Amino acid sequence: MRKLFGTDGVRGTANIHPMTAEMALRIGAAVGRYFRRDASGVHRVVIGKDTRLSGYMFENALTAGLTSTGMNVLLMGPVPTPAVGLMTRSMRADLGVMISASHNPAEDNGIKFFGPDGFKLSDSAEMELEALIEAGVEPAQTANIGRAKRIDDARFRYGERVKSSLPRDIRFDGLKVVVDCANGAAYRAAPEILWELGAEVVPIGVSPDGVNINRGCGSTHPQTAAEAVVAHGAHVGICLDGDADRVILIDETGAVADGDQLMGLLASRWAEKGLLAGNALVSTVMSNLGLERFLNDRNIGLERTAVGDRYVVERMRSGGYNLGGEQSGHIVMSDHATTGDGLMAGLHFLAEMVRTEQPASHLARQFQPVPQLLKNVRFKAGQTPLEVEAVQQAIHSAERALNGHGRLLIRKSGTEPLIRVMAECEDEGLLNVSVGSVVDAVTEAVSV
């Protein structure tokens, strides 16, 4: 079992273990040693970050650790997570690093890694890294210490790649678009790219100060963008998270559409054009049953994985699929990117609006979702509420009640100290009772 790495790299509260400068230094040294293919030649790593205040601390600590093992570090500054995957490949780097806690609040931070192919690391690679971090590594000889350099045009390189994923004849002239950048990594890139494609842009969440990332804005708080869409009479809203690898859409009425609706739209359109590899979509166990039924009605398969876009990508690669994602808004289009790209996915939605001349409210409602309820219970370090007998009994009772009527999913978050309790059922009364009984049991277990 991995102790340090979670669903998406290493994550936690800044200046509290494991997210300390000292640990980042050790992580940098270990990952630098791990990815040096041999002792000769030039070895490089690209580092991006979002706009958190603690990003400066971790950027410097990682740079020190990496250069101590002979890695040359290329610093890109604030860029979306998918830009790191792109630049790792295009710059022939040995690895890529993104400093971000994604949708988490500003006091958190995280470190994500990309291999030389631009894809996130496997569980086995992370376990090997944990062993190196624990054991420590020998630094390089003095003459072999690495150098660090700023890369000033990373944002523009990323923008060109995102735009090139669209047909050349697609422009957004006449579309008024609210884009909420969550005061995060895409605060400059997203409005620029939309403007370059011809849209009239209403930017919000574009004034990061180090502590306001995701605060009352972005994909986890889409109400802010929804109000802006209505107030400005916009055609659509695009809500990104702190590192811009996920997207939530807002139609012209202010209604919110999640990743399941966008995946349903893209999968059905790609299938019609013969572009959907394997004639299937890859998503997680969290995706709504309504999406599965929608795809089945169109003879499109649905491959489910564990929660985490990394697992979605692994299944896509192993099965030869080119479209996948998560209900939370990670949309992976592997013909164009190695990881979830919220802005790219949003642009493809706008392209469908242009192509079909249909409003966002029509395209963002591909299917009727089965009622789904998700509740979170926070626990403290060292607690294992899912192992408590009373919690297990509550889960078994809920499963029996839902059998034949819906499904229950209980999991520990890989990015936050939360137990997530989710159920789907067309009988909303049974849905509320089932989720409530499990939440009550978990709450009691963690309050001891």
TIKOLPA-93185 format. One record per residue (C-alpha): x negated, z, y negated; residue number from 1. Coordinates in nm, 3 decimals, always signed. Layout:
! TIKOLPA-93185
xx X | zz Z | yy Y | k NUM
...
This chain:
! TIKOLPA-93185
xx +0.000 | zz +0.000 | yy +0.000 | k 1
xx -0.119 | zz -0.081 | yy -0.351 | k 2
xx -0.158 | zz +0.226 | yy -0.571 | k 3
xx -0.260 | zz +0.073 | yy -0.903 | k 4
xx -0.087 | zz -0.265 | yy -0.908 | k 5
xx +0.289 | zz -0.300 | yy -0.934 | k 6
xx +0.525 | zz -0.597 | yy -0.930 | k 7
xx +0.338 | zz -0.766 | yy -1.214 | k 8
xx -0.015 | zz -0.634 | yy -1.253 | k 9
xx -0.106 | zz -0.288 | yy -1.380 | k 10
xx +0.139 | zz -0.131 | yy -1.622 | k 11
xx +0.212 | zz +0.204 | yy -1.785 | k 12
xx +0.211 | zz +0.402 | yy -2.108 | k 13
xx -0.093 | zz +0.335 | yy -2.324 | k 14
xx -0.359 | zz +0.610 | yy -2.317 | k 15
xx -0.204 | zz +0.768 | yy -2.009 | k 16
xx -0.342 | zz +0.690 | yy -1.663 | k 17
xx -0.369 | zz +0.418 | yy -1.547 | k 18
xx -0.342 | zz +0.245 | yy -1.885 | k 19
xx -0.648 | zz +0.400 | yy -2.049 | k 20
xx -0.947 | zz +0.232 | yy -2.209 | k 21
xx -1.171 | zz +0.382 | yy -1.940 | k 22
xx -0.961 | zz +0.235 | yy -1.661 | k 23
xx -0.943 | zz -0.102 | yy -1.837 | k 24
xx -1.322 | zz -0.103 | yy -1.852 | k 25
xx -1.341 | zz -0.035 | yy -1.477 | k 26
xx -1.075 | zz -0.297 | yy -1.405 | k 27
xx -1.263 | zz -0.552 | yy -1.613 | k 28
xx -1.588 | zz -0.486 | yy -1.429 | k 29
xx -1.420 | zz -0.503 | yy -1.088 | k 30
xx -1.224 | zz -0.821 | yy -1.153 | k 31
xx -1.531 | zz -0.980 | yy -1.308 | k 32
xx -1.735 | zz -0.909 | yy -0.997 | k 33
xx -1.452 | zz -1.024 | yy -0.770 | k 34
xx -1.412 | zz -1.364 | yy -0.937 | k 35
xx -1.776 | zz -1.453 | yy -0.979 | k 36
xx -1.796 | zz -1.723 | yy -0.714 | k 37
xx -2.175 | zz -1.695 | yy -0.696 | k 38
xx -2.461 | zz -1.547 | yy -0.892 | k 39
xx -2.554 | zz -1.873 | yy -1.065 | k 40
xx -2.382 | zz -2.102 | yy -1.313 | k 41
xx -2.144 | zz -2.022 | yy -1.597 | k 42
xx -1.851 | zz -1.788 | yy -1.530 | k 43
xx -1.567 | zz -1.749 | yy -1.776 | k 44
xx -1.240 | zz -1.568 | yy -1.822 | k 45
xx -0.962 | zz -1.631 | yy -2.076 | k 46
xx -0.779 | zz -1.332 | yy -2.223 | k 47
xx -0.447 | zz -1.343 | yy -2.405 | k 48
xx -0.230 | zz -1.061 | yy -2.532 | k 49
xx +0.099 | zz -0.983 | yy -2.699 | k 50
xx +0.139 | zz -0.794 | yy -3.027 | k 51
xx +0.122 | zz -0.430 | yy -2.913 | k 52
xx -0.106 | zz -0.201 | yy -3.110 | k 53
xx -0.281 | zz -0.094 | yy -2.789 | k 54
xx -0.369 | zz -0.456 | yy -2.720 | k 55
xx -0.679 | zz -0.423 | yy -2.937 | k 56
xx -0.802 | zz -0.131 | yy -2.729 | k 57
xx -0.747 | zz -0.302 | yy -2.394 | k 58
xx -0.885 | zz -0.634 | yy -2.514 | k 59
xx -1.212 | zz -0.468 | yy -2.612 | k 60
xx -1.234 | zz -0.252 | yy -2.300 | k 61
xx -1.167 | zz -0.545 | yy -2.067 | k 62
xx -1.419 | zz -0.758 | yy -2.256 | k 63
xx -1.684 | zz -0.490 | yy -2.213 | k 64
xx -1.617 | zz -0.461 | yy -1.841 | k 65
xx -1.610 | zz -0.835 | yy -1.783 | k 66
xx -1.923 | zz -0.914 | yy -1.982 | k 67
xx -2.106 | zz -0.632 | yy -1.803 | k 68
xx -2.073 | zz -0.832 | yy -1.481 | k 69
xx -2.187 | zz -1.159 | yy -1.636 | k 70
xx -1.852 | zz -1.310 | yy -1.728 | k 71
xx -1.818 | zz -1.507 | yy -2.053 | k 72
xx -1.496 | zz -1.404 | yy -2.224 | k 73
xx -1.275 | zz -1.644 | yy -2.424 | k 74
xx -1.034 | zz -1.448 | yy -2.646 | k 75
xx -0.712 | zz -1.629 | yy -2.737 | k 76
xx -0.533 | zz -1.357 | yy -2.931 | k 77
xx -0.152 | zz -1.337 | yy -2.923 | k 78
xx -0.018 | zz -1.611 | yy -2.694 | k 79
xx +0.268 | zz -1.629 | yy -2.441 | k 80
xx +0.186 | zz -1.536 | yy -2.082 | k 81
xx +0.234 | zz -1.895 | yy -1.958 | k 82
xx -0.037 | zz -2.004 | yy -2.203 | k 83
xx -0.286 | zz -1.792 | yy -2.009 | k 84
xx -0.199 | zz -1.967 | yy -1.683 | k 85
xx -0.232 | zz -2.303 | yy -1.858 | k 86
xx -0.564 | zz -2.224 | yy -2.029 | k 87
xx -0.714 | zz -2.073 | yy -1.714 | k 88
xx -0.674 | zz -2.409 | yy -1.543 | k 89
xx -0.752 | zz -2.637 | yy -1.835 | k 90
xx -1.069 | zz -2.448 | yy -1.933 | k 91
xx -1.187 | zz -2.429 | yy -1.571 | k 92
xx -1.204 | zz -2.051 | yy -1.597 | k 93
xx -1.266 | zz -1.822 | yy -1.301 | k 94
xx -0.965 | zz -1.612 | yy -1.398 | k 95
xx -0.713 | zz -1.542 | yy -1.671 | k 96
xx -0.595 | zz -1.208 | yy -1.807 | k 97
xx -0.278 | zz -1.131 | yy -2.004 | k 98
xx -0.250 | zz -0.796 | yy -2.181 | k 99
xx +0.121 | zz -0.726 | yy -2.202 | k 100
xx +0.399 | zz -0.504 | yy -2.075 | k 101
xx +0.647 | zz -0.791 | yy -2.111 | k 102
xx +0.992 | zz -0.654 | yy -2.198 | k 103
xx +0.884 | zz -0.288 | yy -2.200 | k 104
xx +0.875 | zz -0.084 | yy -2.525 | k 105
xx +0.571 | zz -0.086 | yy -2.752 | k 106
xx +0.417 | zz +0.234 | yy -2.616 | k 107
xx +0.368 | zz +0.066 | yy -2.278 | k 108
xx +0.112 | zz -0.198 | yy -2.195 | k 109
xx -0.007 | zz -0.386 | yy -1.890 | k 110
xx -0.273 | zz -0.617 | yy -1.749 | k 111
xx -0.178 | zz -0.929 | yy -1.553 | k 112
xx -0.423 | zz -1.154 | yy -1.372 | k 113
xx -0.428 | zz -1.526 | yy -1.295 | k 114
xx -0.662 | zz -1.689 | yy -1.045 | k 115
xx -0.863 | zz -2.004 | yy -1.121 | k 116
xx -0.564 | zz -2.215 | yy -1.015 | k 117
xx -0.355 | zz -2.058 | yy -1.293 | k 118
xx -0.128 | zz -1.866 | yy -1.055 | k 119
xx -0.083 | zz -1.491 | yy -1.034 | k 120
xx -0.276 | zz -1.303 | yy -0.769 | k 121
xx -0.144 | zz -1.228 | yy -0.422 | k 122
xx -0.081 | zz -0.878 | yy -0.289 | k 123
xx -0.389 | zz -0.905 | yy -0.068 | k 124
xx -0.612 | zz -0.998 | yy -0.362 | k 125
xx -0.478 | zz -0.705 | yy -0.561 | k 126
xx -0.554 | zz -0.468 | yy -0.274 | k 127
xx -0.912 | zz -0.595 | yy -0.264 | k 128
xx -0.939 | zz -0.541 | yy -0.638 | k 129
xx -0.809 | zz -0.186 | yy -0.605 | k 130
xx -1.084 | zz -0.113 | yy -0.354 | k 131
xx -1.346 | zz -0.249 | yy -0.595 | k 132
xx -1.204 | zz -0.051 | yy -0.887 | k 133
xx -1.216 | zz +0.269 | yy -0.682 | k 134
xx -1.567 | zz +0.207 | yy -0.551 | k 135
xx -1.716 | zz +0.077 | yy -0.877 | k 136
xx -1.947 | zz -0.221 | yy -0.913 | k 137
xx -2.306 | zz -0.275 | yy -1.012 | k 138
xx -2.347 | zz -0.434 | yy -1.357 | k 139
xx -2.531 | zz -0.761 | yy -1.405 | k 140
xx -2.897 | zz -0.766 | yy -1.496 | k 141
xx -2.963 | zz -0.740 | yy -1.869 | k 142
xx -3.045 | zz -1.110 | yy -1.905 | k 143
xx -2.716 | zz -1.205 | yy -1.737 | k 144
xx -2.472 | zz -1.009 | yy -1.955 | k 145
xx -2.182 | zz -1.228 | yy -2.065 | k 146
xx -2.078 | zz -1.339 | yy -2.412 | k 147
xx -1.743 | zz -1.326 | yy -2.593 | k 148
xx -1.593 | zz -1.598 | yy -2.813 | k 149
xx -1.266 | zz -1.648 | yy -3.000 | k 150
xx -1.057 | zz -1.955 | yy -2.913 | k 151
xx -0.859 | zz -2.039 | yy -3.225 | k 152
xx -0.645 | zz -2.328 | yy -3.101 | k 153
xx -0.495 | zz -2.180 | yy -2.783 | k 154
xx -0.149 | zz -2.162 | yy -2.941 | k 155
xx -0.158 | zz -2.531 | yy -3.032 | k 156
xx -0.282 | zz -2.636 | yy -2.687 | k 157
xx +0.006 | zz -2.441 | yy -2.535 | k 158
xx +0.255 | zz -2.602 | yy -2.774 | k 159
xx +0.149 | zz -2.952 | yy -2.678 | k 160
xx +0.186 | zz -2.869 | yy -2.311 | k 161
xx +0.535 | zz -2.727 | yy -2.360 | k 162
xx +0.651 | zz -3.028 | yy -2.561 | k 163
xx +0.508 | zz -3.269 | yy -2.305 | k 164
xx +0.742 | zz -3.123 | yy -2.039 | k 165
xx +1.031 | zz -3.299 | yy -2.217 | k 166
xx +1.108 | zz -3.673 | yy -2.212 | k 167
xx +0.942 | zz -3.839 | yy -2.509 | k 168
xx +1.273 | zz -3.962 | yy -2.649 | k 169
xx +1.419 | zz -3.612 | yy -2.676 | k 170
xx +1.445 | zz -3.472 | yy -3.028 | k 171
xx +1.649 | zz -3.181 | yy -3.158 | k 172
xx +1.751 | zz -3.335 | yy -3.490 | k 173
xx +2.079 | zz -3.186 | yy -3.608 | k 174
xx +2.056 | zz -2.874 | yy -3.391 | k 175
xx +2.044 | zz -2.538 | yy -3.564 | k 176
xx +1.865 | zz -2.296 | yy -3.334 | k 177
xx +1.822 | zz -1.920 | yy -3.366 | k 178
xx +1.503 | zz -1.816 | yy -3.189 | k 179
xx +1.439 | zz -1.446 | yy -3.133 | k 180
xx +1.072 | zz -1.389 | yy -3.055 | k 181
xx +1.106 | zz -1.014 | yy -2.993 | k 182
xx +0.823 | zz -0.951 | yy -3.243 | k 183
xx +0.604 | zz -1.055 | yy -2.953 | k 184
xx +0.352 | zz -1.309 | yy -2.833 | k 185
xx +0.552 | zz -1.621 | yy -2.930 | k 186
xx +0.630 | zz -1.512 | yy -3.285 | k 187
xx +0.439 | zz -1.812 | yy -3.424 | k 188
xx +0.443 | zz -2.061 | yy -3.137 | k 189
xx +0.818 | zz -2.074 | yy -3.068 | k 190
xx +0.943 | zz -2.147 | yy -3.424 | k 191
xx +0.663 | zz -2.401 | yy -3.475 | k 192
xx +0.740 | zz -2.591 | yy -3.155 | k 193
xx +1.114 | zz -2.604 | yy -3.223 | k 194
xx +1.053 | zz -2.726 | yy -3.579 | k 195
xx +0.810 | zz -2.993 | yy -3.457 | k 196
xx +1.083 | zz -3.122 | yy -3.224 | k 197
xx +1.323 | zz -3.159 | yy -3.515 | k 198
xx +1.541 | zz -2.848 | yy -3.492 | k 199
xx +1.657 | zz -2.647 | yy -3.789 | k 200
xx +1.509 | zz -2.310 | yy -3.698 | k 201
xx +1.642 | zz -1.965 | yy -3.781 | k 202
xx +1.360 | zz -1.733 | yy -3.670 | k 203
xx +1.413 | zz -1.363 | yy -3.606 | k 204
xx +1.182 | zz -1.108 | yy -3.444 | k 205
xx +0.880 | zz -1.277 | yy -3.602 | k 206
xx +0.729 | zz -0.986 | yy -3.797 | k 207
xx +0.523 | zz -0.788 | yy -3.545 | k 208
xx +0.359 | zz -0.470 | yy -3.670 | k 209
xx +0.216 | zz -0.342 | yy -3.343 | k 210
xx +0.500 | zz -0.103 | yy -3.266 | k 211
xx +0.821 | zz -0.308 | yy -3.300 | k 212
xx +0.784 | zz -0.544 | yy -3.004 | k 213
xx +1.116 | zz -0.567 | yy -2.812 | k 214
xx +1.269 | zz -0.305 | yy -3.041 | k 215
xx +1.630 | zz -0.401 | yy -3.102 | k 216
xx +1.554 | zz -0.767 | yy -3.044 | k 217
xx +1.451 | zz -1.021 | yy -2.783 | k 218
xx +1.587 | zz -1.087 | yy -2.436 | k 219
xx +1.658 | zz -0.721 | yy -2.365 | k 220
xx +1.866 | zz -0.689 | yy -2.685 | k 221
xx +2.038 | zz -1.028 | yy -2.720 | k 222
xx +2.309 | zz -0.886 | yy -2.947 | k 223
xx +2.076 | zz -0.928 | yy -3.246 | k 224
xx +2.040 | zz -1.301 | yy -3.181 | k 225
xx +2.411 | zz -1.333 | yy -3.101 | k 226
xx +2.500 | zz -1.193 | yy -3.443 | k 227
xx +2.253 | zz -1.431 | yy -3.607 | k 228
xx +2.396 | zz -1.733 | yy -3.423 | k 229
xx +2.746 | zz -1.655 | yy -3.548 | k 230
xx +2.634 | zz -1.563 | yy -3.899 | k 231
xx +2.430 | zz -1.884 | yy -3.945 | k 232
xx +2.671 | zz -2.113 | yy -3.763 | k 233
xx +2.395 | zz -2.208 | yy -3.521 | k 234
xx +2.449 | zz -2.428 | yy -3.217 | k 235
xx +2.250 | zz -2.206 | yy -2.981 | k 236
xx +2.023 | zz -1.904 | yy -2.962 | k 237
xx +1.705 | zz -1.858 | yy -2.761 | k 238
xx +1.596 | zz -1.500 | yy -2.689 | k 239
xx +1.244 | zz -1.444 | yy -2.559 | k 240
xx +1.081 | zz -1.122 | yy -2.443 | k 241
xx +0.755 | zz -0.966 | yy -2.559 | k 242
xx +0.528 | zz -1.208 | yy -2.374 | k 243
xx +0.772 | zz -1.503 | yy -2.379 | k 244
xx +0.785 | zz -1.561 | yy -2.004 | k 245
xx +1.161 | zz -1.507 | yy -1.989 | k 246
xx +1.462 | zz -1.634 | yy -2.183 | k 247
xx +1.824 | zz -1.539 | yy -2.241 | k 248
xx +2.056 | zz -1.793 | yy -2.405 | k 249
xx +2.328 | zz -1.745 | yy -2.667 | k 250
xx +2.601 | zz -2.005 | yy -2.707 | k 251
xx +2.760 | zz -2.103 | yy -3.038 | k 252
xx +3.030 | zz -1.833 | yy -3.001 | k 253
xx +2.772 | zz -1.557 | yy -2.959 | k 254
xx +2.826 | zz -1.522 | yy -2.583 | k 255
xx +2.522 | zz -1.435 | yy -2.371 | k 256
xx +2.408 | zz -1.638 | yy -2.068 | k 257
xx +2.149 | zz -1.508 | yy -1.824 | k 258
xx +1.888 | zz -1.680 | yy -1.609 | k 259
xx +2.131 | zz -1.745 | yy -1.324 | k 260
xx +2.343 | zz -1.974 | yy -1.543 | k 261
xx +2.038 | zz -2.164 | yy -1.667 | k 262
xx +1.902 | zz -2.203 | yy -1.313 | k 263
xx +2.241 | zz -2.329 | yy -1.197 | k 264
xx +2.243 | zz -2.591 | yy -1.473 | k 265
xx +1.887 | zz -2.711 | yy -1.412 | k 266
xx +1.920 | zz -2.713 | yy -1.033 | k 267
xx +2.241 | zz -2.917 | yy -1.038 | k 268
xx +2.108 | zz -3.168 | yy -1.294 | k 269
xx +1.773 | zz -3.207 | yy -1.119 | k 270
xx +1.951 | zz -3.256 | yy -0.786 | k 271
xx +2.169 | zz -3.529 | yy -0.939 | k 272
xx +1.855 | zz -3.709 | yy -1.055 | k 273
xx +1.670 | zz -3.660 | yy -0.726 | k 274
xx +1.413 | zz -3.439 | yy -0.899 | k 275
xx +1.482 | zz -3.108 | yy -0.720 | k 276
xx +1.205 | zz -3.073 | yy -0.464 | k 277
xx +1.332 | zz -2.954 | yy -0.128 | k 278
xx +1.688 | zz -2.974 | yy -0.268 | k 279
xx +1.676 | zz -2.596 | yy -0.319 | k 280
xx +1.637 | zz -2.332 | yy -0.586 | k 281
xx +1.420 | zz -2.023 | yy -0.533 | k 282
xx +1.549 | zz -1.698 | yy -0.680 | k 283
xx +1.548 | zz -1.328 | yy -0.601 | k 284
xx +1.785 | zz -1.089 | yy -0.430 | k 285
xx +1.917 | zz -0.998 | yy -0.778 | k 286
xx +2.073 | zz -1.338 | yy -0.845 | k 287
xx +2.451 | zz -1.339 | yy -0.854 | k 288
xx +2.656 | zz -1.438 | yy -0.551 | k 289
xx +2.841 | zz -1.675 | yy -0.782 | k 290
xx +2.521 | zz -1.878 | yy -0.825 | k 291
xx +2.481 | zz -1.904 | yy -0.449 | k 292
xx +2.838 | zz -2.029 | yy -0.409 | k 293
xx +2.792 | zz -2.279 | yy -0.696 | k 294
xx +2.482 | zz -2.424 | yy -0.531 | k 295
xx +2.638 | zz -2.432 | yy -0.185 | k 296
xx +2.934 | zz -2.631 | yy -0.321 | k 297
xx +2.679 | zz -2.893 | yy -0.432 | k 298
xx +2.482 | zz -2.886 | yy -0.106 | k 299
xx +2.187 | zz -2.723 | yy -0.281 | k 300
xx +2.000 | zz -2.449 | yy -0.097 | k 301
xx +1.910 | zz -2.106 | yy -0.235 | k 302
xx +1.593 | zz -1.933 | yy -0.118 | k 303
xx +1.592 | zz -1.562 | yy -0.202 | k 304
xx +1.278 | zz -1.350 | yy -0.248 | k 305
xx +1.182 | zz -0.998 | yy -0.347 | k 306
xx +1.216 | zz -0.915 | yy -0.716 | k 307
xx +0.933 | zz -1.047 | yy -0.931 | k 308
xx +0.853 | zz -1.396 | yy -1.055 | k 309
xx +0.524 | zz -1.376 | yy -0.864 | k 310
xx +0.715 | zz -1.370 | yy -0.535 | k 311
xx +0.936 | zz -1.654 | yy -0.653 | k 312
xx +0.627 | zz -1.865 | yy -0.726 | k 313
xx +0.470 | zz -1.779 | yy -0.390 | k 314
xx +0.782 | zz -1.903 | yy -0.210 | k 315
xx +0.795 | zz -2.214 | yy -0.426 | k 316
xx +0.436 | zz -2.297 | yy -0.341 | k 317
xx +0.471 | zz -2.229 | yy +0.031 | k 318
xx +0.794 | zz -2.430 | yy +0.060 | k 319
xx +0.712 | zz -2.712 | yy -0.180 | k 320
xx +0.991 | zz -2.628 | yy -0.427 | k 321
xx +0.964 | zz -2.699 | yy -0.800 | k 322
xx +1.236 | zz -2.482 | yy -0.955 | k 323
xx +1.283 | zz -2.109 | yy -0.931 | k 324
xx +1.336 | zz -1.797 | yy -1.134 | k 325
xx +1.515 | zz -1.470 | yy -1.187 | k 326
xx +1.845 | zz -1.357 | yy -1.328 | k 327
xx +1.648 | zz -1.172 | yy -1.597 | k 328
xx +1.538 | zz -1.505 | yy -1.741 | k 329
xx +1.206 | zz -1.593 | yy -1.577 | k 330
xx +1.242 | zz -1.966 | yy -1.515 | k 331
xx +0.957 | zz -2.137 | yy -1.329 | k 332
xx +0.926 | zz -2.515 | yy -1.346 | k 333
xx +0.616 | zz -2.573 | yy -1.138 | k 334
xx +0.587 | zz -2.939 | yy -1.233 | k 335
xx +0.488 | zz -2.813 | yy -1.577 | k 336
xx +0.380 | zz -2.447 | yy -1.555 | k 337
xx +0.232 | zz -2.194 | yy -1.313 | k 338
xx +0.455 | zz -1.904 | yy -1.412 | k 339
xx +0.780 | zz -1.827 | yy -1.592 | k 340
xx +0.802 | zz -1.986 | yy -1.937 | k 341
xx +1.094 | zz -1.874 | yy -2.149 | k 342
xx +1.038 | zz -2.119 | yy -2.432 | k 343
xx +0.994 | zz -2.417 | yy -2.201 | k 344
xx +1.315 | zz -2.328 | yy -2.018 | k 345
xx +1.499 | zz -2.292 | yy -2.348 | k 346
xx +1.380 | zz -2.634 | yy -2.461 | k 347
xx +1.509 | zz -2.791 | yy -2.140 | k 348
xx +1.847 | zz -2.634 | yy -2.208 | k 349
xx +1.846 | zz -2.787 | yy -2.557 | k 350
xx +1.750 | zz -3.121 | yy -2.403 | k 351
xx +2.064 | zz -3.106 | yy -2.186 | k 352
xx +2.269 | zz -3.035 | yy -2.498 | k 353
xx +2.123 | zz -3.347 | yy -2.660 | k 354
xx +2.156 | zz -3.564 | yy -2.350 | k 355
xx +2.514 | zz -3.469 | yy -2.267 | k 356
xx +2.636 | zz -3.405 | yy -2.624 | k 357
xx +2.798 | zz -3.091 | yy -2.483 | k 358
xx +2.804 | zz -2.755 | yy -2.667 | k 359
xx +2.603 | zz -2.462 | yy -2.540 | k 360
xx +2.923 | zz -2.281 | yy -2.440 | k 361
xx +2.997 | zz -2.555 | yy -2.187 | k 362
xx +2.648 | zz -2.586 | yy -2.039 | k 363
xx +2.581 | zz -2.212 | yy -2.024 | k 364
xx +2.889 | zz -2.144 | yy -1.810 | k 365
xx +2.814 | zz -2.324 | yy -1.485 | k 366
xx +2.994 | zz -2.077 | yy -1.257 | k 367
xx +3.209 | zz -1.765 | yy -1.259 | k 368
xx +2.986 | zz -1.468 | yy -1.173 | k 369
xx +3.096 | zz -1.220 | yy -0.911 | k 370
xx +3.129 | zz -0.882 | yy -1.086 | k 371
xx +2.789 | zz -0.719 | yy -1.073 | k 372
xx +2.692 | zz -0.370 | yy -1.184 | k 373
xx +2.336 | zz -0.248 | yy -1.236 | k 374
xx +2.243 | zz +0.107 | yy -1.332 | k 375
xx +1.899 | zz +0.263 | yy -1.364 | k 376
xx +1.789 | zz +0.621 | yy -1.301 | k 377
xx +1.454 | zz +0.732 | yy -1.442 | k 378
xx +1.233 | zz +0.956 | yy -1.231 | k 379
xx +0.914 | zz +1.153 | yy -1.292 | k 380
xx +0.568 | zz +1.095 | yy -1.153 | k 381
xx +0.539 | zz +1.221 | yy -0.796 | k 382
xx +0.912 | zz +1.209 | yy -0.725 | k 383
xx +1.042 | zz +1.002 | yy -0.431 | k 384
xx +1.421 | zz +1.014 | yy -0.470 | k 385
xx +1.488 | zz +0.734 | yy -0.220 | k 386
xx +1.344 | zz +0.954 | yy +0.054 | k 387
xx +1.589 | zz +1.239 | yy -0.016 | k 388
xx +1.844 | zz +1.274 | yy +0.265 | k 389
xx +2.143 | zz +1.310 | yy +0.031 | k 390
xx +2.045 | zz +0.985 | yy -0.145 | k 391
xx +2.007 | zz +0.802 | yy +0.186 | k 392
xx +2.350 | zz +0.926 | yy +0.296 | k 393
xx +2.505 | zz +0.806 | yy -0.031 | k 394
xx +2.347 | zz +0.464 | yy +0.016 | k 395
xx +2.474 | zz +0.435 | yy +0.373 | k 396
xx +2.825 | zz +0.536 | yy +0.266 | k 397
xx +2.827 | zz +0.277 | yy -0.015 | k 398
xx +2.702 | zz +0.007 | yy +0.221 | k 399
xx +2.982 | zz +0.083 | yy +0.467 | k 400
xx +3.242 | zz +0.071 | yy +0.190 | k 401
xx +3.114 | zz -0.265 | yy +0.062 | k 402
xx +3.073 | zz -0.423 | yy +0.405 | k 403
xx +3.265 | zz -0.750 | yy +0.401 | k 404
xx +3.352 | zz -0.710 | yy +0.031 | k 405
xx +3.017 | zz -0.731 | yy -0.145 | k 406
xx +2.656 | zz -0.617 | yy -0.129 | k 407
xx +2.441 | zz -0.326 | yy -0.241 | k 408
xx +2.077 | zz -0.343 | yy -0.351 | k 409
xx +1.867 | zz -0.033 | yy -0.415 | k 410
xx +1.506 | zz -0.067 | yy -0.524 | k 411
xx +1.229 | zz +0.104 | yy -0.710 | k 412
xx +1.121 | zz -0.089 | yy -1.018 | k 413
xx +0.774 | zz -0.235 | yy -0.996 | k 414
xx +0.717 | zz -0.211 | yy -1.372 | k 415
xx +0.885 | zz +0.115 | yy -1.481 | k 416
xx +0.958 | zz +0.457 | yy -1.325 | k 417
xx +1.316 | zz +0.361 | yy -1.246 | k 418
xx +1.542 | zz +0.344 | yy -0.944 | k 419
xx +1.763 | zz +0.040 | yy -0.984 | k 420
xx +2.108 | zz +0.053 | yy -0.824 | k 421
xx +2.290 | zz -0.281 | yy -0.813 | k 422
xx +2.604 | zz -0.394 | yy -0.636 | k 423
xx +2.830 | zz -0.699 | yy -0.635 | k 424
xx +3.197 | zz -0.692 | yy -0.541 | k 425
xx +3.507 | zz -0.878 | yy -0.655 | k 426
xx +3.697 | zz -0.547 | yy -0.636 | k 427
xx +3.568 | zz -0.386 | yy -0.957 | k 428
xx +3.712 | zz -0.047 | yy -0.865 | k 429
xx +3.517 | zz -0.041 | yy -0.539 | k 430
xx +3.213 | zz -0.171 | yy -0.728 | k 431
xx +3.217 | zz +0.116 | yy -0.977 | k 432
xx +3.271 | zz +0.380 | yy -0.710 | k 433
xx +2.993 | zz +0.246 | yy -0.488 | k 434
xx +2.732 | zz +0.228 | yy -0.763 | k 435
xx +2.845 | zz +0.556 | yy -0.916 | k 436
xx +2.812 | zz +0.750 | yy -0.592 | k 437
xx +2.454 | zz +0.633 | yy -0.538 | k 438
xx +2.356 | zz +0.689 | yy -0.902 | k 439
xx +2.496 | zz +1.042 | yy -0.890 | k 440
xx +2.297 | zz +1.121 | yy -0.577 | k 441
xx +1.974 | zz +0.982 | yy -0.723 | k 442
xx +2.031 | zz +1.163 | yy -1.054 | k 443
xx +2.078 | zz +1.491 | yy -0.870 | k 444
xx +1.765 | zz +1.430 | yy -0.663 | k 445
xx +1.544 | zz +1.367 | yy -0.969 | k 446
xx +1.684 | zz +1.662 | yy -1.163 | k 447
xx +1.547 | zz +1.914 | yy -0.913 | k 448
